[in-house]
């Protein structure tokens, strides 16, 4: 461990130090201010005669008389199964009033890349309302014993970056109320915490997830929010380093940086556990060509769109299924995984809803009375799709089979001749003639009632 008192410049969250021998990239640094305050940092850039250090707690209180000590190691996360149920700050320190963490081991937060040859292709889905009700199918969580509780091997790692104290309290209150906190590890970097800390928060979370998954055999869901705040921290640090900016002022290496995070997910051959990620971001200006959603879309295996219009209508959750997608869905559904009708039914629901959405635009021009009976049925379908399938509140815990059954209720509004994306054998088994008949009777009753009123 070598100590210097040769700070030459302080710029934003960065401290520049003159050195007489090279130090390692990402090496951890301790900075002691003249007032005796201990701060932590990390080497961001190094050469033979100087290095740039990003200070996690911010550079307030640091001047040229501060002492800088290089510890000769990279940042490590103390990991243990006892982290479940704990709340930590963005640097991994407990903030829930509980005991200090006694780790089983300390792991490098950069993680170890999964050898592509050892990576198992994902073929299991997580049934979830994100953190509160997330679980895996019983077959996936069965540890070979009696399999009496499918939730025993499921955990959530929740990392919040740049959120307000109010949002943080709301998250934690909901976690505690629903019991989700017992199987969760929460990292909270607040809006008034140093932006630099946001760079390490997701890495601490993912290191914890990898430990639980690959050493303790948990199926781990990692939720990272908000990645937009994370990328803004990258831009702030890039500006402090006077880097040549890329698109819209973000660093040119942002794609690589995001890929290093998003690729830390998956399964390893021969290991029972798994890591699944849901990174959440805010689209600046609702622009999906903005660098943050654009690059995220390139890297991840799908996306879920939250729609402002649906939210204003009170649809909960306000998910717009048309731009949402999963590139892995086809391999994780079907017979022996969910149900044999899942794929065909999903395609038909999507197509019918898309047609209903197009007809809504037409109605705005010509009016609904100008449409024929078929088109009006598709409009009704679109309404019911949002109100019955998408809108389920935030407390409903609906099994996948219940969702599929509800989907058949909806497509059975349509004439069976229009179901061109579903196999005939599935239509014979699941199509509900009584639904169409009930709809016709209901329409006739409404017409008779209207006529009687006139």
C-alpha positions as CSV (number, residue, x, y, z in Angstrom):
1,X,0.0,0.0,0.0
2,X,1.5,3.3,-1.1
3,X,0.5,6.7,0.1
4,X,0.7,10.1,-1.8
5,X,0.0,13.7,-1.0
6,X,0.4,14.9,-4.6
7,X,-3.2,15.8,-5.6
8,X,-2.8,18.1,-8.6
9,X,-6.4,18.8,-9.6
10,X,-10.0,18.3,-8.5
11,X,-12.6,18.3,-11.2
12,X,-16.2,17.4,-10.4
13,X,-16.2,13.8,-9.0
14,X,-12.6,13.2,-10.1
15,X,-9.3,13.7,-8.3
16,X,-6.0,13.7,-10.3
17,X,-2.9,12.5,-8.5
18,X,0.7,12.6,-9.5
19,X,2.4,9.2,-8.9
20,X,5.9,7.8,-9.4
21,X,4.9,4.3,-10.4
22,X,1.8,2.9,-12.3
23,X,-1.2,1.7,-10.4
24,X,-3.9,-0.7,-11.6
25,X,-7.1,0.2,-13.4
26,X,-10.1,-0.1,-11.1
27,X,-7.8,-0.2,-8.0
28,X,-9.5,0.9,-4.8
29,X,-8.2,4.1,-3.2
30,X,-8.6,5.6,0.3
31,X,-8.5,9.4,0.6
32,X,-8.1,11.0,4.0
33,X,-9.1,14.7,4.1
34,X,-7.3,17.2,6.3
35,X,-10.3,16.9,8.7
36,X,-9.7,13.2,9.1
37,X,-12.7,12.1,6.9
38,X,-12.1,8.8,5.1
39,X,-13.4,8.6,1.5
40,X,-13.3,5.8,-1.0
41,X,-12.5,6.0,-4.7
42,X,-11.5,3.9,-7.7
43,X,-8.8,4.4,-10.3
44,X,-10.4,5.4,-13.6
45,X,-7.3,6.1,-15.6
46,X,-3.6,5.5,-15.0
47,X,-0.3,6.3,-16.6
48,X,3.3,6.3,-15.4
49,X,3.2,9.7,-13.8
50,X,-0.5,10.4,-13.0
51,X,-3.9,8.8,-12.4
52,X,-7.5,9.9,-12.3
53,X,-9.6,8.7,-9.3
54,X,-13.4,8.8,-9.1
55,X,-14.5,9.4,-5.5
56,X,-17.6,7.5,-4.5
57,X,-18.7,10.0,-1.8
58,X,-18.0,13.1,-3.9
59,X,-15.0,15.4,-3.6
60,X,-16.4,17.8,-1.1
61,X,-13.8,18.4,1.7
62,X,-10.9,17.2,-0.4
63,X,-8.0,19.6,-1.1
64,X,-4.4,19.3,-2.2
65,X,-3.3,18.4,1.4
66,X,-5.4,15.2,1.4
67,X,-3.6,11.8,1.6
68,X,-4.2,9.2,-1.1
69,X,-3.6,5.5,-0.4
70,X,-3.7,2.8,-3.1
71,X,-4.8,-0.5,-1.7
72,X,-3.6,-2.7,-4.4
73,X,-7.0,-4.5,-5.0
74,X,-10.2,-3.9,-6.8
75,X,-13.6,-3.3,-5.2
76,X,-15.2,-6.4,-3.8
77,X,-18.6,-7.2,-2.5
78,X,-19.0,-9.1,0.8
79,X,-21.4,-11.9,-0.1
80,X,-23.4,-14.2,2.0
81,X,-26.9,-15.9,1.9
82,X,-27.7,-13.7,5.0
83,X,-28.0,-10.7,2.7
84,X,-31.5,-11.8,1.9
85,X,-33.9,-9.5,3.7
86,X,-31.4,-6.7,4.0
87,X,-31.4,-3.1,2.7
88,X,-28.1,-1.6,1.6
89,X,-27.0,1.8,0.3
90,X,-25.5,2.2,-3.2
91,X,-22.0,1.3,-1.9
92,X,-23.2,-1.9,-0.2
93,X,-23.3,-0.7,3.4
94,X,-26.3,-1.7,5.5
95,X,-28.9,1.1,6.1
96,X,-31.7,-1.0,7.6
97,X,-30.5,-0.9,11.2
98,X,-29.6,-4.5,11.1
99,X,-26.2,-6.1,12.1
100,X,-23.0,-5.7,10.1
101,X,-22.6,-8.2,7.3
102,X,-20.4,-11.1,8.1
103,X,-19.5,-12.4,4.6
104,X,-18.8,-15.9,3.5
105,X,-16.4,-14.4,1.0
106,X,-15.6,-11.2,-0.9
107,X,-16.1,-11.2,-4.7
108,X,-14.9,-8.8,-7.4
109,X,-17.8,-6.6,-8.5
110,X,-16.7,-6.7,-12.1
111,X,-17.7,-10.3,-12.2
112,X,-16.5,-13.2,-14.3
113,X,-17.7,-13.5,-17.9
114,X,-19.7,-16.6,-18.6
115,X,-18.0,-18.8,-21.2
116,X,-20.4,-18.9,-24.1
117,X,-19.8,-22.7,-24.4
118,X,-20.9,-23.1,-20.8
119,X,-23.9,-20.9,-21.1
120,X,-27.2,-22.8,-21.1
121,X,-29.9,-21.6,-23.5
122,X,-32.8,-20.2,-21.5
123,X,-36.0,-22.2,-21.8
124,X,-37.8,-21.4,-18.6
125,X,-40.0,-18.4,-18.0
126,X,-40.6,-16.4,-14.8
127,X,-44.2,-15.8,-13.9
128,X,-44.3,-12.4,-12.3
129,X,-45.7,-9.1,-11.5
130,X,-42.1,-7.9,-11.3
131,X,-40.7,-8.0,-7.8
132,X,-43.8,-8.6,-5.7
133,X,-45.0,-11.9,-7.1
134,X,-42.2,-13.2,-9.2
135,X,-41.6,-16.9,-9.2
136,X,-40.5,-19.7,-11.4
137,X,-42.4,-22.9,-12.5
138,X,-42.4,-25.6,-9.9
139,X,-40.3,-27.9,-12.1
140,X,-37.5,-25.3,-12.3
141,X,-37.4,-24.6,-8.6
142,X,-37.6,-28.3,-7.5
143,X,-34.4,-29.1,-5.7
144,X,-34.9,-32.9,-6.0
145,X,-36.4,-33.3,-2.5
146,X,-40.1,-33.0,-1.9
147,X,-40.5,-29.7,-3.8
148,X,-43.1,-28.6,-1.3
149,X,-42.4,-24.9,-1.6
150,X,-41.6,-23.5,-5.0
151,X,-40.5,-20.1,-3.6
152,X,-37.7,-21.5,-1.4
153,X,-35.0,-21.1,-4.1
154,X,-36.2,-17.8,-5.6
155,X,-34.7,-14.4,-4.8
156,X,-34.9,-10.8,-6.0
157,X,-32.0,-8.4,-6.1
158,X,-33.4,-4.9,-6.4
159,X,-30.9,-2.0,-7.3
160,X,-32.3,1.5,-7.4
161,X,-30.1,4.3,-8.9
162,X,-30.8,8.0,-8.5
163,X,-34.4,7.6,-7.2
164,X,-35.9,10.0,-4.7
165,X,-36.2,9.3,-1.0
166,X,-40.0,9.2,-1.5
167,X,-39.7,6.6,-4.2
168,X,-37.3,4.6,-2.1
169,X,-39.7,4.6,0.9
170,X,-42.6,3.6,-1.3
171,X,-40.6,0.6,-2.7
172,X,-39.5,-0.5,0.7
173,X,-42.9,-0.2,2.3
174,X,-44.4,-2.3,-0.5
175,X,-41.6,-4.9,-0.2
176,X,-42.3,-5.2,3.5
177,X,-46.1,-5.2,3.2
178,X,-46.1,-8.0,0.7
179,X,-43.4,-10.1,2.3
180,X,-41.2,-9.8,-0.8
181,X,-38.3,-8.2,1.3
182,X,-37.7,-11.6,3.1
183,X,-36.4,-13.0,-0.2
184,X,-34.9,-9.8,-1.6
185,X,-31.6,-7.8,-1.3
186,X,-32.2,-4.1,-1.9
187,X,-29.5,-1.6,-2.9
188,X,-30.6,2.1,-2.8
189,X,-28.6,4.9,-4.4
190,X,-30.8,8.0,-3.9
191,X,-31.0,11.1,-6.0
192,X,-28.9,13.1,-3.5
193,X,-26.2,10.5,-3.3
194,X,-23.1,11.0,-5.4
195,X,-23.5,10.2,-9.0
196,X,-20.3,8.3,-9.1
197,X,-21.8,5.8,-6.6
198,X,-24.3,4.9,-9.3
199,X,-21.6,3.3,-11.4
200,X,-20.9,0.6,-8.7
201,X,-24.5,0.0,-7.5
202,X,-25.6,-2.3,-10.3
203,X,-22.2,-4.1,-10.2
204,X,-22.6,-4.8,-6.4
205,X,-26.2,-6.0,-7.1
206,X,-25.1,-8.3,-9.9
207,X,-22.2,-9.7,-7.9
208,X,-24.7,-10.6,-5.1
209,X,-27.1,-12.1,-7.6
210,X,-24.3,-14.3,-9.2
211,X,-23.3,-15.5,-5.8
212,X,-26.8,-16.5,-4.9
213,X,-27.4,-18.1,-8.3
214,X,-24.2,-19.9,-9.1
215,X,-23.0,-20.8,-5.6
216,X,-26.3,-21.1,-3.6
217,X,-28.5,-22.4,-6.5
218,X,-31.1,-19.6,-6.3
219,X,-33.2,-18.5,-9.3
220,X,-32.5,-14.7,-9.0
221,X,-34.4,-11.9,-10.6
222,X,-32.3,-8.7,-10.8
223,X,-34.2,-5.4,-11.2
224,X,-32.1,-2.4,-12.1
225,X,-33.9,1.0,-12.0
226,X,-33.4,3.6,-13.4
227,X,-30.7,2.9,-16.0
228,X,-31.2,6.4,-17.4
229,X,-29.9,7.8,-14.2
230,X,-26.9,5.4,-14.4
231,X,-26.2,6.6,-18.0
232,X,-26.4,10.2,-16.9
233,X,-23.7,9.5,-14.3
234,X,-21.5,8.0,-17.1
235,X,-22.0,11.2,-19.0
236,X,-21.2,13.4,-16.0
237,X,-18.0,11.5,-15.4
238,X,-17.1,11.6,-19.1
239,X,-17.5,15.4,-19.1
240,X,-15.3,15.7,-16.0
241,X,-12.6,13.7,-17.8
242,X,-13.0,16.0,-20.8
243,X,-13.7,13.0,-23.1
244,X,-14.8,13.5,-26.6
245,X,-18.6,12.9,-26.4
246,X,-20.6,10.5,-28.6
247,X,-24.3,10.6,-29.4
248,X,-26.1,13.4,-27.5
249,X,-23.1,13.9,-25.2
250,X,-23.0,10.3,-23.9
251,X,-19.6,8.5,-23.8
252,X,-18.7,6.5,-26.9
253,X,-18.1,3.5,-24.7
254,X,-21.6,3.5,-23.3
255,X,-22.7,0.5,-25.4
256,X,-19.7,-1.5,-24.0
257,X,-20.4,-0.4,-20.5
258,X,-24.1,-1.4,-20.7
259,X,-23.2,-4.7,-22.3
260,X,-20.9,-5.5,-19.4
261,X,-24.0,-5.2,-17.1
262,X,-26.7,-6.8,-19.2
263,X,-24.6,-9.8,-20.2
264,X,-24.3,-10.8,-16.6
265,X,-27.4,-12.9,-16.8
266,X,-28.2,-16.4,-17.8
267,X,-27.5,-20.0,-16.7
268,X,-24.3,-22.0,-16.6
269,X,-24.3,-25.6,-17.6
270,X,-24.3,-27.9,-14.6
271,X,-25.4,-25.2,-12.2
272,X,-29.0,-25.2,-10.9
273,X,-29.3,-21.5,-10.3
274,X,-29.9,-18.7,-12.8
275,X,-29.8,-14.9,-13.1
276,X,-32.6,-13.0,-15.0
277,X,-32.4,-9.2,-15.4
278,X,-35.1,-6.6,-15.8
279,X,-33.3,-3.3,-16.4
280,X,-35.8,-0.4,-16.2
281,X,-35.2,2.9,-17.9
282,X,-37.0,6.2,-18.6
283,X,-37.1,7.1,-22.3
284,X,-36.2,10.8,-22.5
285,X,-38.9,12.6,-24.4
286,X,-40.6,9.2,-25.1
287,X,-38.0,8.8,-27.8
288,X,-37.0,5.2,-28.4
289,X,-34.2,6.3,-30.7
290,X,-32.5,8.0,-27.8
291,X,-29.1,6.3,-27.1
292,X,-30.1,4.8,-23.8
293,X,-33.2,2.8,-24.9
294,X,-31.6,2.3,-28.3
295,X,-28.5,0.6,-27.0
296,X,-30.4,-1.3,-24.3
297,X,-32.7,-2.7,-27.0
298,X,-29.7,-3.9,-29.0
299,X,-28.3,-5.8,-26.1
300,X,-31.3,-7.3,-24.2
301,X,-33.5,-10.1,-25.3
302,X,-36.7,-8.1,-25.3
303,X,-38.5,-5.1,-23.8
304,X,-41.7,-4.2,-22.0
305,X,-43.2,-0.8,-23.0
306,X,-45.1,1.2,-20.4
307,X,-47.7,3.5,-22.1
308,X,-48.7,7.0,-20.9
309,X,-52.1,6.8,-22.6
310,X,-53.0,3.5,-21.0
311,X,-51.8,4.8,-17.6
312,X,-54.1,7.9,-18.0
313,X,-57.0,5.5,-18.6
314,X,-56.3,3.7,-15.3
315,X,-55.0,0.5,-16.9
316,X,-52.7,-1.2,-14.4
317,X,-50.0,-2.1,-15.4
318,X,-50.2,0.2,-18.4
319,X,-48.3,-2.2,-20.7
320,X,-48.5,-1.6,-24.5
321,X,-48.1,-5.1,-25.9
322,X,-47.6,-4.0,-29.5
323,X,-44.0,-2.6,-29.3
324,X,-43.2,-5.0,-26.4
325,X,-41.4,-8.2,-27.4
326,X,-39.4,-11.2,-26.2
327,X,-36.8,-12.8,-28.5
328,X,-36.7,-15.9,-26.3
329,X,-40.4,-16.4,-25.8
330,X,-40.9,-19.1,-28.4
331,X,-38.3,-21.4,-26.7
332,X,-39.8,-21.0,-23.2
333,X,-43.4,-21.7,-23.8
334,X,-45.5,-24.6,-25.1
335,X,-46.2,-28.2,-24.0
336,X,-44.3,-29.3,-20.9
337,X,-43.2,-25.6,-20.3
338,X,-46.5,-23.6,-20.0
339,X,-49.3,-25.1,-22.2
340,X,-49.5,-26.4,-25.7
341,X,-51.8,-23.6,-26.9
342,X,-49.6,-20.7,-25.5
343,X,-47.7,-19.8,-28.7
344,X,-50.7,-19.9,-31.2
345,X,-53.0,-18.1,-28.7
346,X,-50.4,-15.4,-28.1
347,X,-50.0,-14.8,-31.8
348,X,-53.7,-14.6,-32.4
349,X,-54.3,-12.2,-29.4
350,X,-51.5,-9.9,-30.7
351,X,-52.8,-9.9,-34.3
352,X,-56.4,-9.2,-33.2
353,X,-55.4,-6.4,-30.8
354,X,-53.2,-4.8,-33.5
355,X,-56.2,-4.9,-35.9
356,X,-58.4,-3.3,-33.2
357,X,-55.9,-0.6,-32.7
358,X,-55.8,0.2,-36.4
359,X,-59.5,0.4,-36.5
360,X,-59.5,2.9,-33.6
361,X,-57.6,5.3,-35.8
362,X,-60.2,4.7,-38.6
363,X,-63.1,5.4,-36.2
364,X,-61.6,8.8,-35.4
365,X,-62.0,9.7,-39.1
366,X,-65.3,8.0,-40.2
367,X,-67.1,7.2,-37.0
368,X,-68.0,3.8,-35.6
369,X,-71.3,3.6,-37.4
370,X,-69.5,3.4,-40.7
371,X,-67.8,0.1,-39.8
372,X,-69.3,-3.3,-40.4
373,X,-70.1,-6.0,-37.8
374,X,-66.7,-7.7,-38.1
375,X,-64.8,-4.4,-37.5
376,X,-66.9,-3.5,-34.6
377,X,-66.2,-6.9,-33.0
378,X,-62.5,-6.2,-33.3
379,X,-63.0,-2.8,-31.7
380,X,-64.8,-4.5,-28.8
381,X,-62.0,-7.0,-28.6
382,X,-59.3,-4.3,-28.2
383,X,-61.3,-2.7,-25.4
384,X,-61.8,-6.0,-23.6
385,X,-58.1,-7.0,-24.2
386,X,-57.0,-3.9,-22.3
387,X,-59.6,-4.0,-19.6
388,X,-59.6,-7.8,-18.8
389,X,-56.2,-9.2,-19.9
390,X,-53.8,-6.2,-19.5
391,X,-55.6,-4.5,-16.6
392,X,-55.2,-6.7,-13.5
393,X,-54.2,-4.2,-10.8
394,X,-51.0,-4.5,-8.8
395,X,-52.2,-7.1,-6.3
396,X,-53.6,-9.9,-8.6
397,X,-51.4,-13.0,-8.7
398,X,-52.6,-14.7,-11.8
399,X,-51.2,-18.0,-12.9
400,X,-50.2,-18.5,-16.5
401,X,-53.0,-21.0,-17.1
402,X,-55.6,-18.4,-15.9
403,X,-54.1,-15.9,-18.3
404,X,-54.4,-18.4,-21.2
405,X,-58.0,-19.3,-20.3
406,X,-58.8,-15.6,-20.2
407,X,-57.2,-15.3,-23.6
408,X,-59.5,-17.9,-25.0
409,X,-62.5,-16.0,-23.6
410,X,-61.3,-13.0,-25.7
411,X,-60.5,-14.7,-29.0
412,X,-63.8,-16.6,-28.7
413,X,-65.5,-13.2,-29.3
414,X,-64.3,-13.6,-32.9
415,X,-65.7,-16.0,-35.5
416,X,-63.6,-19.2,-35.5
417,X,-63.0,-18.6,-39.2
418,X,-60.9,-15.5,-38.4
419,X,-58.6,-17.4,-36.1
420,X,-55.9,-18.0,-38.8
421,X,-53.0,-18.2,-36.4
422,X,-54.3,-21.0,-34.2
423,X,-54.1,-24.7,-35.2
424,X,-57.5,-26.4,-35.9
425,X,-56.9,-29.0,-33.1
426,X,-56.4,-26.2,-30.6
427,X,-59.5,-24.4,-31.8
428,X,-61.5,-27.6,-31.4
429,X,-60.3,-28.1,-27.8
430,X,-60.3,-24.5,-26.5
431,X,-62.6,-22.3,-28.6
432,X,-65.8,-21.4,-26.7
433,X,-68.8,-21.3,-28.9
434,X,-70.9,-20.1,-25.9
435,X,-68.8,-16.8,-25.6
436,X,-69.7,-15.8,-29.2
437,X,-73.4,-16.8,-28.6
438,X,-73.5,-14.8,-25.3
439,X,-72.1,-11.8,-27.1
440,X,-74.7,-12.0,-29.8
441,X,-77.5,-12.4,-27.3
442,X,-76.1,-9.4,-25.3
443,X,-76.1,-7.3,-28.5
444,X,-79.7,-8.3,-29.3
445,X,-80.8,-7.5,-25.8
446,X,-79.1,-4.1,-25.9
447,X,-80.8,-3.4,-29.3
448,X,-84.3,-4.4,-28.0
449,X,-83.8,-2.4,-24.8
450,X,-82.8,0.7,-26.9
451,X,-85.8,0.2,-29.2
452,X,-88.1,-0.1,-26.2
453,X,-86.7,3.1,-24.7
454,X,-87.4,4.9,-28.0
